[in-house]
Amino acid sequence: MQVKQITELPTSPFAAKRKPATEERLQCEYDYYRSLKLLQKMLSAGLITQEEFEKIDHRNRQSFSPFGVELMP
């Protein structure tokens, strides 16, 4: 197979907005992941309820803005 021409894909109104992966964004992603793991441990140890887990996780998503936050439930 031989490539003869490369064309750009048409943009869709549903296309996700891309944000560059800067050092700061990567740090926020890592911080969110660490907070999620800590919350999961607290939940499994019975220190917090499922409702509290969800509330705290929602706030952490707002604070850390991890990649794909728009797709998370």
C-alpha positions in Angstrom: 0.0 0.0 0.0 1.3 3.4 -0.9 0.3 6.7 0.7 -0.2 9.3 -1.9 -1.8 12.2 0.0 -2.3 13.1 3.6 -5.4 15.2 4.4 -6.7 16.7 7.6 -9.8 15.2 9.1 -12.8 17.5 9.1 -13.4 19.0 12.5 -16.6 18.0 14.3 -18.6 20.0 16.7 -18.1 17.1 19.1 -14.4 17.1 18.9 -12.7 17.3 22.2 -10.7 20.4 23.0 -7.0 19.5 23.3 -4.9 20.8 26.1 -1.1 20.5 25.8 0.5 18.0 28.3 2.5 20.5 30.3 4.5 19.6 33.4 1.9 21.3 35.5 -1.0 19.3 33.9 1.0 16.0 34.4 1.5 16.9 38.1 -2.2 17.6 38.5 -2.9 14.2 36.9 -0.5 12.5 39.3 -1.9 14.4 42.3 -5.5 13.3 41.4 -4.4 9.7 41.0 -2.8 9.7 44.4 -5.8 11.3 46.0 -8.1 8.7 44.4 -6.0 5.8 45.7 -6.0 7.3 49.2 -9.8 7.8 49.0 -10.2 4.2 47.9 -8.2 3.0 50.9 -10.2 5.1 53.3 -13.5 3.7 51.8 -12.3 0.1 52.1 -11.2 0.7 55.7 -14.6 2.0 56.5 -13.4 5.5 57.4 -15.7 7.2 54.9 -19.0 6.3 53.3 -19.7 5.8 49.6 -21.5 9.1 49.5 -18.5 10.9 51.1 -16.2 9.2 48.7 -18.2 10.5 45.7 -18.4 14.0 47.1 -14.6 14.2 47.8 -13.8 12.7 44.4 -16.0 15.2 42.7 -14.2 18.1 44.4 -10.8 16.5 43.6 -11.8 16.4 39.9 -12.5 20.1 40.1 -9.3 20.9 41.9 -6.9 18.7 39.9 -8.7 18.7 36.5 -7.3 15.3 35.4 -7.3 14.2 31.7 -10.7 13.0 30.6 -12.5 14.6 33.5 -15.4 15.3 31.0 -15.8 11.6 30.4 -15.9 10.6 34.1 -19.3 9.8 35.7 
